[in-house]
Amino acid sequence: MTRPGFRRGRPGGATAKPAADHGDGFLSASLFSQAQILHLMKNEFARARRHGVPLGCALMQVDRLHQLVDLHGVELRHAVRSALAQLVREKTRGADLLGATNDDRYLLILPHTDLAQTHVVAGRLQQLFGELEIRVDGRELVLSLSVGITACTDQTTLFFDTFVAQAEAALDYALAHGGDQVVSFGEVQLRSDGEAGEQDQR
């Protein structure tokens, strides 16, 4: 029985092999490298356009992680990676793909998932991450997660790079406006237009 807010897994799951665990906690067995996840995203994007099926994308980042790593050390980065990888593995389908990028961001690919479904998944992950107990040197830290999401459901998004850039823009907006939230690329456009209108009236 699936938990509320998550979809049933598709048979077969992912076909690519995740990056191996090097024994230092830096990579989880379910976490792809940046090169791998971008390659998988490119393939899934091409498949979605070819077959006319939706594709969701969520880009995640722990709020203030760089500053927190300066305070608590690199072990915090390792703990975050392990905790987030385990959370995604437990709460999403086998066909969903997670990878880490070089700037402490995590890219989640959601095949056959439209924007509304992507928002549900991202919102649940964001909420559950905030409830995790992440400890460094015996000290429990309260962490929050920001997520930028996008999805393609038609042929209007022409290029893979544009699709990824939409998720990046949504995440940057979430981080710049307090963090600890899920923002879609469409919301960024609407909010930005509204803010521009308010400035014009001043």
Contacts in CASP RR format, 6 or more apart in sequence:
PFRMAT RR
TARGET T0000
AUTHOR 0000-0000-0000
METHOD contacts of the structure
MODEL  1
MTRPGFRRGRPGGATAKPAADHGDGFLSASLFSQAQILHLMKNEFARARR
HGVPLGCALMQVDRLHQLVDLHGVELRHAVRSALAQLVREKTRGADLLGA
TNDDRYLLILPHTDLAQTHVVAGRLQQLFGELEIRVDGRELVLSLSVGIT
ACTDQTTLFFDTFVAQAEAALDYALAHGGDQVVSFGEVQLRSDGEAGEQD
QR
2 8 0 8 1.000
2 9 0 8 1.000
3 91 0 8 1.000
5 120 0 8 1.000
5 121 0 8 1.000
5 124 0 8 1.000
6 91 0 8 1.000
6 92 0 8 1.000
6 93 0 8 1.000
6 120 0 8 1.000
6 121 0 8 1.000
6 124 0 8 1.000
7 93 0 8 1.000
7 113 0 8 1.000
7 117 0 8 1.000
7 121 0 8 1.000
8 93 0 8 1.000
9 93 0 8 1.000
9 94 0 8 1.000
9 95 0 8 1.000
10 93 0 8 1.000
10 94 0 8 1.000
10 95 0 8 1.000
10 111 0 8 1.000
10 112 0 8 1.000
12 94 0 8 1.000
12 95 0 8 1.000
13 93 0 8 1.000
13 94 0 8 1.000
13 95 0 8 1.000
14 40 0 8 1.000
14 94 0 8 1.000
14 95 0 8 1.000
14 96 0 8 1.000
14 97 0 8 1.000
16 32 0 8 1.000
16 36 0 8 1.000
16 40 0 8 1.000
16 97 0 8 1.000
18 28 0 8 1.000
18 29 0 8 1.000
18 30 0 8 1.000
18 31 0 8 1.000
18 32 0 8 1.000
18 36 0 8 1.000
19 27 0 8 1.000
19 31 0 8 1.000
19 32 0 8 1.000
19 33 0 8 1.000
19 36 0 8 1.000
20 27 0 8 1.000
20 29 0 8 1.000
21 27 0 8 1.000
21 28 0 8 1.000
21 29 0 8 1.000
24 78 0 8 1.000
25 78 0 8 1.000
25 81 0 8 1.000
25 82 0 8 1.000
26 78 0 8 1.000
26 81 0 8 1.000
27 33 0 8 1.000
27 81 0 8 1.000
27 100 0 8 1.000
28 81 0 8 1.000
28 82 0 8 1.000
28 85 0 8 1.000
28 86 0 8 1.000
28 89 0 8 1.000
30 85 0 8 1.000
30 86 0 8 1.000
30 88 0 8 1.000
30 89 0 8 1.000
30 98 0 8 1.000
31 81 0 8 1.000
31 85 0 8 1.000
31 98 0 8 1.000
31 99 0 8 1.000
31 100 0 8 1.000
32 40 0 8 1.000
32 97 0 8 1.000
32 98 0 8 1.000
32 99 0 8 1.000
32 100 0 8 1.000
33 99 0 8 1.000
33 100 0 8 1.000
34 99 0 8 1.000
34 100 0 8 1.000
34 101 0 8 1.000
34 102 0 8 1.000
36 99 0 8 1.000
37 97 0 8 1.000
37 98 0 8 1.000
37 99 0 8 1.000
37 100 0 8 1.000
37 101 0 8 1.000
37 107 0 8 1.000
37 109 0 8 1.000
38 107 0 8 1.000
38 164 0 8 1.000
40 97 0 8 1.000
40 109 0 8 1.000
41 57 0 8 1.000
41 97 0 8 1.000
41 107 0 8 1.000
41 109 0 8 1.000
41 160 0 8 1.000
41 163 0 8 1.000
41 164 0 8 1.000
42 160 0 8 1.000
44 55 0 8 1.000
44 97 0 8 1.000
44 109 0 8 1.000
44 111 0 8 1.000
45 55 0 8 1.000
45 152 0 8 1.000
45 160 0 8 1.000
45 163 0 8 1.000
46 160 0 8 1.000
47 53 0 8 1.000
47 55 0 8 1.000
47 111 0 8 1.000
48 54 0 8 1.000
48 55 0 8 1.000
48 111 0 8 1.000
48 152 0 8 1.000
49 152 0 8 1.000
49 155 0 8 1.000
52 154 0 8 1.000
52 155 0 8 1.000
53 111 0 8 1.000
53 112 0 8 1.000
54 112 0 8 1.000
54 113 0 8 1.000
54 114 0 8 1.000
54 115 0 8 1.000
54 117 0 8 1.000
54 151 0 8 1.000
54 152 0 8 1.000
54 153 0 8 1.000
55 109 0 8 1.000
55 110 0 8 1.000
55 111 0 8 1.000
55 112 0 8 1.000
55 113 0 8 1.000
55 151 0 8 1.000
55 152 0 8 1.000
55 163 0 8 1.000
56 109 0 8 1.000
56 110 0 8 1.000
56 111 0 8 1.000
56 113 0 8 1.000
56 114 0 8 1.000
56 115 0 8 1.000
56 117 0 8 1.000
56 118 0 8 1.000
56 149 0 8 1.000
56 150 0 8 1.000
56 151 0 8 1.000
56 152 0 8 1.000
57 107 0 8 1.000
57 108 0 8 1.000
57 109 0 8 1.000
57 110 0 8 1.000
57 118 0 8 1.000
57 149 0 8 1.000
57 150 0 8 1.000
57 151 0 8 1.000
57 163 0 8 1.000
57 164 0 8 1.000
57 166 0 8 1.000
57 167 0 8 1.000
58 107 0 8 1.000
58 108 0 8 1.000
58 110 0 8 1.000
58 118 0 8 1.000
58 121 0 8 1.000
58 122 0 8 1.000
58 125 0 8 1.000
58 147 0 8 1.000
58 148 0 8 1.000
58 149 0 8 1.000
58 167 0 8 1.000
59 105 0 8 1.000
59 106 0 8 1.000
59 107 0 8 1.000
59 108 0 8 1.000
59 147 0 8 1.000
59 148 0 8 1.000
59 149 0 8 1.000
59 164 0 8 1.000
59 167 0 8 1.000
59 168 0 8 1.000
59 170 0 8 1.000
59 171 0 8 1.000
60 84 0 8 1.000
60 105 0 8 1.000
60 106 0 8 1.000
60 107 0 8 1.000
60 108 0 8 1.000
60 122 0 8 1.000
60 125 0 8 1.000
60 126 0 8 1.000
60 145 0 8 1.000
60 146 0 8 1.000
60 147 0 8 1.000
60 148 0 8 1.000
60 171 0 8 1.000
61 104 0 8 1.000
61 105 0 8 1.000
61 106 0 8 1.000
61 145 0 8 1.000
61 146 0 8 1.000
61 171 0 8 1.000
61 175 0 8 1.000
62 68 0 8 1.000
62 80 0 8 1.000
62 84 0 8 1.000
62 104 0 8 1.000
62 129 0 8 1.000
62 143 0 8 1.000
62 144 0 8 1.000
62 145 0 8 1.000
62 146 0 8 1.000
63 143 0 8 1.000
63 144 0 8 1.000
63 145 0 8 1.000
63 146 0 8 1.000
63 175 0 8 1.000
63 178 0 8 1.000
63 179 0 8 1.000
63 180 0 8 1.000
65 76 0 8 1.000
65 77 0 8 1.000
65 80 0 8 1.000
65 104 0 8 1.000
66 104 0 8 1.000
68 76 0 8 1.000
68 141 0 8 1.000
68 143 0 8 1.000
69 76 0 8 1.000
69 77 0 8 1.000
72 136 0 8 1.000
72 137 0 8 1.000
72 139 0 8 1.000
72 141 0 8 1.000
73 136 0 8 1.000
75 136 0 8 1.000
75 137 0 8 1.000
76 134 0 8 1.000
76 136 0 8 1.000
76 141 0 8 1.000
77 104 0 8 1.000
79 134 0 8 1.000
79 135 0 8 1.000
79 136 0 8 1.000
80 134 0 8 1.000
80 143 0 8 1.000
81 100 0 8 1.000
83 129 0 8 1.000
83 132 0 8 1.000
83 134 0 8 1.000
84 98 0 8 1.000
84 106 0 8 1.000
84 129 0 8 1.000
84 145 0 8 1.000
85 98 0 8 1.000
87 125 0 8 1.000
87 128 0 8 1.000
87 129 0 8 1.000
87 132 0 8 1.000
88 96 0 8 1.000
88 98 0 8 1.000
88 106 0 8 1.000
88 108 0 8 1.000
88 125 0 8 1.000
89 98 0 8 1.000
91 124 0 8 1.000
91 125 0 8 1.000
91 128 0 8 1.000
92 98 0 8 1.000
92 108 0 8 1.000
92 110 0 8 1.000
92 121 0 8 1.000
92 125 0 8 1.000
95 111 0 8 1.000
95 112 0 8 1.000
96 108 0 8 1.000
96 109 0 8 1.000
96 110 0 8 1.000
96 111 0 8 1.000
97 108 0 8 1.000
97 109 0 8 1.000
98 106 0 8 1.000
98 107 0 8 1.000
98 108 0 8 1.000
98 109 0 8 1.000
99 106 0 8 1.000
99 107 0 8 1.000
99 108 0 8 1.000
100 106 0 8 1.000
100 107 0 8 1.000
101 107 0 8 1.000
105 171 0 8 1.000
107 164 0 8 1.000
107 167 0 8 1.000
108 121 0 8 1.000
108 122 0 8 1.000
108 125 0 8 1.000
110 117 0 8 1.000
110 118 0 8 1.000
110 121 0 8 1.000
110 151 0 8 1.000
113 121 0 8 1.000
113 151 0 8 1.000
114 151 0 8 1.000
114 153 0 8 1.000
115 149 0 8 1.000
115 150 0 8 1.000
115 151 0 8 1.000
115 153 0 8 1.000
115 184 0 8 1.000
118 149 0 8 1.000
118 150 0 8 1.000
118 151 0 8 1.000
118 184 0 8 1.000
119 149 0 8 1.000
119 182 0 8 1.000
119 184 0 8 1.000
122 147 0 8 1.000
122 148 0 8 1.000
122 149 0 8 1.000
122 182 0 8 1.000
123 147 0 8 1.000
123 182 0 8 1.000
125 145 0 8 1.000
125 147 0 8 1.000
126 145 0 8 1.000
126 146 0 8 1.000
126 147 0 8 1.000
126 180 0 8 1.000
126 181 0 8 1.000
126 182 0 8 1.000
129 143 0 8 1.000
129 144 0 8 1.000
129 145 0 8 1.000
130 142 0 8 1.000
130 143 0 8 1.000
130 144 0 8 1.000
130 145 0 8 1.000
132 143 0 8 1.000
133 140 0 8 1.000
134 140 0 8 1.000
134 141 0 8 1.000
134 143 0 8 1.000
135 141 0 8 1.000
144 179 0 8 1.000
144 180 0 8 1.000
145 180 0 8 1.000
146 171 0 8 1.000
146 174 0 8 1.000
146 175 0 8 1.000
146 179 0 8 1.000
146 180 0 8 1.000
146 181 0 8 1.000
146 182 0 8 1.000
146 183 0 8 1.000
147 171 0 8 1.000
147 174 0 8 1.000
147 181 0 8 1.000
147 182 0 8 1.000
147 183 0 8 1.000
148 167 0 8 1.000
148 168 0 8 1.000
148 170 0 8 1.000
148 171 0 8 1.000
148 173 0 8 1.000
148 174 0 8 1.000
148 182 0 8 1.000
148 183 0 8 1.000
148 184 0 8 1.000
148 185 0 8 1.000
149 167 0 8 1.000
149 170 0 8 1.000
149 182 0 8 1.000
149 183 0 8 1.000
149 184 0 8 1.000
149 185 0 8 1.000
150 163 0 8 1.000
150 166 0 8 1.000
150 167 0 8 1.000
150 170 0 8 1.000
150 184 0 8 1.000
150 185 0 8 1.000
150 186 0 8 1.000
152 163 0 8 1.000
157 163 0 8 1.000
157 166 0 8 1.000
166 185 0 8 1.000
167 185 0 8 1.000
169 185 0 8 1.000
169 188 0 8 1.000
170 183 0 8 1.000
170 184 0 8 1.000
170 185 0 8 1.000
170 186 0 8 1.000
170 187 0 8 1.000
170 188 0 8 1.000
171 183 0 8 1.000
173 183 0 8 1.000
173 187 0 8 1.000
173 188 0 8 1.000
173 191 0 8 1.000
173 192 0 8 1.000
174 181 0 8 1.000
174 182 0 8 1.000
174 183 0 8 1.000
177 183 0 8 1.000
END
